[in-house]
Amino acid sequence: MSDLLDSIGARSWFLGDNANRTIGVGQLAALCHELVSSRGEASGVRLAAEILRGFRSLSDTDAKRFFQMLADEFTPDQAALSDAAAAFLDTPDAETLARLQHHAEAPRQELFRRLNLAPGGTAELVTLRERLLPLLKADRKRYGPVDADLCHLFQSWFNRGFLLLRPIDWNTPASILEKIIRYEAVHAIGNWDELRQRLAPPDRRCFAFFHPSIPDDPLIFVEVALTAEIPVSIASVLDPQRTALSPQDAQTAVFYSISNCHKGLAGVSFGSFLIKQVAQDLKDAVPNLRTFVTLSPVPGFAGWLAALPPATIDRLEAPEKRAIEIVGEPGWAGDPAKAEAARAGLLSLGARYFLRARRPRGGPVDPVARFHLGNGAMLNRIMHLGDISPGGLAQAHGLMVNYLYDLPRVEQRHEAYAADGDIAASRAVTSLLPKRGEVNSMKDVA
């Protein structure tokens, strides 16, 4: 029935003459209250579709008023919640616990569950949260509870058990391939020829997670290069003139791009499942593969370096100070002498950045590092001039990094990172730290 309604679309029979009617925030609020209190399934589907259609047409100003309404009018009943809490404290049994849980849940969650009944409701709610996120950054106290309720439901709806892993290749429907081009967030795909170079050769793979409710729109995808050894730069991976390698001659699988496709699913983690399952599937399909690594950007390095206080810079090693001077000069990466002069200092600063710098609330400064280390990967190698594209130089002064997924040890490293914040790093990385020790104040620079 859901597939049938989806094929008909939101402008279907149950909207009738209301399909083109403009709905104000006040009317939407009344419809939301009616939806939460309704008992009929058919009327619920109609109301949900009308609310979502009305929300789509709201201006940013009215969308803000809509979210304010959700924050104010769909909160738990404080009196009922207090009574339930007192009853549970007085008689802590299954019945009073169930009552307490019922009253503790914000009516927003039931509203969102019922909105999900509409054709395409899941995708619509993801888009709804995408419009909420900018407001959340500006006023987390006001909008945080609304976002928390959406996230709570998304964590269940996008549970790994519901996700479908599908390979993406040159024979995948064009509608999905167009989205791969549009969603690529790490190394832009300029046209169809560039996409073909990433999908068609025998030493290239691409996999994506899909959700049954959004079957033609990937949630996240990863691009993989099968290579003889670990590459030292992204240019060698994306080189259109390279000679394609037979999979039977490959020993390394390189995850060189991972793209989340929907901003509304930010914070809903399924990337870790994707990498681990793809690694296992590749190992089964290409038994000669021995090494599974990423070729990852370092998006926060340049900003972190620019934010170092002068007093901290004064205590750096001479090669590090020299590197900071060089990367401030236009065109330095294209000058072999300057690039080589900056190498030792940049690599040393990179090691400080990954192994010593911390956010105020803990964890590495770099968001990509937090993702892979949290998945149980090991910081394997930092590469000088790994990405000399304009973006790579602007965000990382050309640095790239490998995270190694040693499949038998992934869970052990994940637990150590989650419990104690331990960063698994190879000797090749730890040896880059200056011999005189760390600059302690760098821990607080984010």
C-alpha positions in Angstrom: 0.0 0.0 0.0 2.9 2.4 0.9 4.5 1.7 -2.5 1.2 2.4 -4.3 0.7 5.7 -2.5 4.3 6.7 -3.2 3.8 6.0 -6.9 0.7 8.2 -6.9 2.6 10.9 -4.9 1.8 13.5 -2.3 -0.8 15.2 -4.7 -3.0 12.1 -4.5 -6.6 11.3 -3.9 -6.5 11.8 -0.1 -5.5 15.5 -0.5 -8.3 16.1 -2.9 -9.0 19.8 -3.5 -6.6 20.8 -0.7 -3.5 19.9 -2.8 -2.8 23.5 -3.8 -4.0 25.2 -0.6 -1.5 27.4 1.2 -1.3 26.5 4.9 -0.1 29.0 7.5 1.8 28.0 10.7 -1.3 28.4 12.8 -3.2 26.0 10.6 -0.3 23.6 10.6 -0.3 23.6 14.4 -4.0 22.8 14.5 -3.5 20.0 12.0 -0.6 18.6 14.1 -2.7 18.5 17.2 -5.5 16.8 15.2 -3.1 14.2 13.9 -1.8 13.3 17.3 -5.3 12.9 18.6 -6.8 11.1 15.6 -7.6 7.4 15.7 -8.4 6.6 12.0 -5.5 5.4 9.9 -6.8 6.8 6.6 -7.5 10.2 8.1 -4.0 10.1 9.8 -2.4 9.5 6.4 -4.3 12.4 4.9 -3.4 14.7 7.8 0.3 13.7 7.7 0.5 14.3 4.0 -1.2 17.7 4.3 1.1 18.8 7.2 4.3 17.8 5.3 3.1 19.5 2.1 2.4 22.6 4.1 5.8 22.6 5.8 7.6 22.3 2.5 6.0 25.5 1.3 7.0 27.5 4.4 9.5 30.3 4.2 12.5 30.2 6.4 10.8 32.6 8.8 7.6 30.6 9.0 9.6 27.3 9.3 11.3 28.9 12.4 7.8 29.7 13.8 6.8 26.1 13.1 9.7 24.6 15.0 9.0 27.1 17.9 5.5 25.7 17.9 6.8 22.2 18.2 9.1 23.2 21.0 6.4 24.9 23.0 3.2 22.9 22.3 4.4 19.3 22.1 6.3 19.0 25.4 5.5 16.5 28.1 2.7 17.4 30.5 4.7 18.5 33.6 1.9 17.8 36.1 1.2 14.3 34.8 4.9 13.6 34.6 5.4 14.7 38.2 2.6 12.6 39.4 3.9 9.6 37.5 7.4 10.1 38.9 6.0 10.3 42.4 4.0 7.1 41.9 7.1 5.3 40.6 9.2 6.4 43.6 6.4 5.3 45.9 5.8 2.0 44.2 8.6 1.1 41.8 7.0 -1.6 39.7 6.4 -2.4 36.0 3.0 -0.6 36.0 4.3 2.7 37.4 7.4 2.5 35.3 5.3 2.2 32.1 3.2 5.2 33.2 6.4 7.2 33.9 7.8 6.3 30.5 4.6 7.2 28.8 4.4 10.7 30.3 8.2 11.3 29.9 8.0 11.0 26.2 7.3 14.3 24.4 4.1 14.2 22.2 6.5 15.4 19.4 7.7 11.8 19.0 4.2 10.5 18.4 3.6 13.4 16.0 6.8 12.5 14.0 5.8 8.8 14.0 2.4 9.7 12.6 3.9 12.1 10.0 6.0 9.1 8.9 2.7 7.5 7.7 2.5 9.9 4.8 3.9 8.8 1.4 7.6 9.5 1.4 7.2 10.5 5.0 10.7 9.3 6.1 12.5 11.3 3.5 10.3 14.3 4.3 11.2 14.2 8.0 14.9 14.0 7.1 14.5 17.1 5.0 12.5 18.7 7.9 15.5 18.1 10.3 17.8 19.6 7.7 15.9 22.9 8.0 16.1 22.6 11.8 19.8 22.2 12.1 20.8 25.9 11.4 18.3 27.0 14.1 19.8 24.4 16.4 23.3 26.0 16.0 21.9 29.4 16.9 19.7 28.4 19.9 20.3 24.8 21.1 18.4 25.4 24.3 15.2 26.3 22.4 15.4 23.8 19.6 17.5 21.0 21.1 14.5 19.0 22.5 12.9 19.0 19.1 16.1 17.7 17.5 16.6 15.1 20.2 13.2 13.6 19.5 13.9 13.4 15.8 17.4 11.9 16.4 15.9 9.4 18.8 13.5 8.2 16.1 16.1 8.3 13.3 18.4 6.1 15.4 15.7 3.4 15.4 14.4 3.9 11.8 17.9 3.9 10.3 19.1 1.0 12.5 21.8 -1.1 10.7 19.3 -4.0 10.5 17.1 -1.9 8.1 19.8 -0.7 5.8 20.6 -2.4 2.5 24.2 -2.5 1.2 24.2 -2.3 -2.6 27.1 -2.0 -5.0 27.2 1.1 -7.3 28.7 0.5 -10.8 28.4 1.9 -14.3 25.2 -0.2 -14.8 23.4 1.3 -11.8 20.3 3.4 -12.9 21.2 6.9 -14.0 18.9 8.5 -11.4 21.1 7.1 -8.7 24.4 7.8 -10.5 23.3 11.5 -10.8 23.0 11.5 -7.0 26.4 10.1 -6.6 27.8 13.0 -8.6 25.8 15.5 -6.6 26.5 14.0 -3.2 30.2 13.4 -3.5 31.6 15.5 -0.7 35.3 14.7 -0.6 36.7 14.7 -4.2 34.2 16.4 -6.5 33.1 14.6 -9.6 32.9 17.1 -12.4 31.1 15.1 -15.1 29.9 11.7 -16.3 33.4 10.9 -17.7 34.9 11.4 -14.3 32.2 9.2 -12.7 32.9 6.5 -15.2 36.6 6.6 -14.3 35.6 5.9 -10.7 33.1 3.1 -11.3 33.9 1.3 -14.6 37.6 0.1 -14.2 38.1 -3.4 -12.7 40.1 -2.0 -9.8 37.4 0.4 -8.6 34.5 -0.3 -6.3 31.7 1.8 -4.9 29.1 0.7 -2.2 26.2 2.5 -0.7 23.6 2.0 2.1 20.0 2.5 1.2 16.9 2.5 3.3 13.7 0.6 2.2 11.6 3.8 2.7 14.0 5.7 0.4 15.1 3.0 -2.1 16.4 5.2 -4.8 18.4 7.7 -2.7 21.7 6.6 -1.1 22.3 7.5 2.6 26.0 7.2 2.5 28.5 5.7 0.0 32.2 4.8 -0.1 34.5 4.7 -3.1 37.3 2.1 -3.1 40.5 1.7 -5.1 42.1 -1.7 -5.3 45.9 -1.1 -5.4 49.2 -3.0 -5.2 50.3 -0.9 -2.2 49.2 2.0 -0.1 49.1 5.2 -2.4 50.9 8.3 -1.2 48.6 10.9 -2.8 45.0 11.2 -4.0 46.3 12.3 -7.4 47.7 8.9 -8.1 44.3 7.3 -7.3 42.3 9.7 -9.4 44.8 9.9 -12.3 42.7 9.2 -15.5 45.9 8.0 -17.3 46.8 5.3 -14.8 46.9 1.7 -15.9 44.0 -0.2 -14.3 45.1 -3.1 -12.1 43.6 -6.5 -12.2 41.8 -7.3 -8.9 43.9 -10.5 -8.7 47.0 -8.4 -8.5 45.7 -6.1 -5.8 46.7 -6.4 -2.2 45.3 -3.2 -0.7 41.8 -1.8 -0.6 41.9 2.0 -0.2 38.7 3.8 1.0 39.4 7.2 -0.6 36.1 8.9 -0.3 33.2 8.5 2.1 30.2 10.8 1.6 27.1 11.3 3.7 24.2 12.2 1.4 21.6 13.9 3.7 22.4 16.7 6.1 19.2 15.8 8.0 20.8 12.6 9.1 23.9 14.3 10.7 24.8 12.5 13.9 23.0 9.3 12.9 25.9 7.0 12.6 26.0 4.3 10.0 29.3 5.1 8.3 31.2 2.7 10.6 28.9 -0.2 9.6 29.5 0.7 6.0 33.3 0.5 6.1 33.5 -2.6 8.2 31.0 -4.5 6.0 32.5 -3.3 2.7 35.9 -4.4 4.0 34.6 -7.9 4.9 32.7 -8.2 1.6 35.8 -7.2 -0.3 37.9 -9.7 1.6 35.5 -12.4 0.7 35.3 -11.4 -2.9 39.0 -10.7 -3.5 40.8 -13.1 -1.2 44.3 -11.7 -2.1 43.5 -8.4 -0.4 45.6 -8.0 2.8 45.4 -4.3 3.8 42.4 -2.1 4.3 43.2 1.6 4.7 41.6 5.0 4.1 43.2 7.9 2.1 41.6 10.6 4.2 41.6 14.4 4.2 42.6 16.4 7.3 39.9 19.1 7.2 40.8 20.9 10.4 44.6 21.1 10.2 45.1 24.5 8.6 42.5 26.1 10.8 44.0 24.6 13.9 47.5 25.8 12.9 46.3 29.3 12.2 44.7 29.5 15.7 47.9 28.6 17.6 48.8 31.5 19.9 52.1 33.3 19.3 53.4 32.0 22.6 52.8 28.5 21.6 54.5 29.0 18.2 57.5 30.4 20.0 58.1 27.1 21.7 57.9 25.0 18.6 60.9 23.3 17.0 62.8 25.2 14.3 61.5 23.0 11.4 58.0 23.5 12.6 58.4 27.3 12.7 59.9 27.2 9.2 57.0 25.1 7.9 54.5 27.7 9.2 56.4 30.5 7.4 56.6 28.5 4.1 52.9 27.6 4.0 52.1 31.2 4.3 53.8 31.9 1.0 51.7 31.8 -2.2 52.5 28.8 -4.5 54.8 27.1 -2.0 53.5 23.6 -2.9 54.5 24.0 -6.5 58.1 25.0 -5.6 60.0 21.7 -5.1 62.6 23.4 -2.8 60.0 25.0 -0.6 57.9 21.9 -0.5 60.8 19.8 0.7 61.9 22.4 3.2 58.4 22.3 4.7 58.1 18.5 4.8 59.7 17.7 8.2 58.0 20.6 10.1 54.5 19.9 8.6 54.7 16.2 9.4 55.8 17.0 13.0 52.9 19.5 13.3 50.6 16.9 11.9 51.6 14.4 14.5 51.0 17.0 17.3 47.6 17.8 15.7 46.5 14.1 15.8 48.1 12.9 18.9 48.1 15.9 21.3 45.5 18.5 20.3 42.1 17.9 22.0 38.7 19.6 21.9 37.6 21.2 25.2 35.1 18.3 25.7 37.7 15.7 24.8 38.6 13.7 21.7 40.8 14.6 18.8 40.3 18.0 17.1 40.0 16.5 13.6 36.4 15.2 12.8 37.6 12.6 10.4 40.0 11.3 13.0 37.2 11.0 15.5 35.2 9.1 13.0 37.8 6.5 12.1 39.4 6.1 15.5 36.0 5.6 16.9 35.4 2.9 14.4 38.5 1.0 15.7 41.0 2.1 13.0 44.7 2.9 13.6 46.4 6.2 12.6 48.8 4.6 10.2 50.7 7.3 8.2 50.6 11.1 7.6 51.5 12.0 4.1 53.2 15.2 2.9 51.6 16.7 -0.3 49.0 14.0 -0.3 46.4 16.4 -1.7 47.7 19.5 -3.5 44.4 20.5 -4.9 43.2 24.0 -3.9 40.9 22.5 -1.3 43.6 20.2 0.0 46.0 23.0 0.4 43.5 25.4 2.0 42.2 22.9 4.6 45.3 20.9 5.4 48.4 22.4 3.7 48.4 19.3 1.5 48.5 16.7 4.3 46.5 13.5 4.0 46.4 10.5 6.3 45.9 6.7 6.3 43.7 5.0 8.8 44.3 1.3 8.9 41.4 -1.1 9.5 43.1 -4.2 10.9 39.9 -6.3 10.9 40.8 -8.7 13.7 41.7 -5.8 16.0 39.0 -3.3 15.1 36.7 -4.1 18.0 39.6 -4.0 20.6 40.8 -0.6 19.3 37.2 0.7 19.3 36.7 -0.3 22.9 40.0 1.3 24.0 39.1 4.6 22.2 35.6 4.6 23.6 36.6 3.8 27.2 39.8 5.8 27.6 40.2 7.9 24.5 43.3 5.8 23.5 44.5 6.7 20.0 46.0 3.8 18.2 48.9 5.1 16.1 51.7 3.4 14.2 55.4 4.0 15.0 55.7 5.8 11.7 53.3 8.5 13.2 54.5 8.6 16.8 58.1 9.0 15.6 57.2 12.3 14.0 56.6 13.9 17.4 59.5 16.2 18.4 62.1 14.5 20.7 61.8 17.3 23.3 58.2 16.5 24.1 54.9 18.1 23.6 53.8 21.7 23.8 51.1 21.3 26.5 49.1 24.3 25.5 48.3 22.7 22.1 45.9 20.4 23.9 43.5 23.2 24.3 43.6 24.6 20.8 40.6 23.6 18.8 
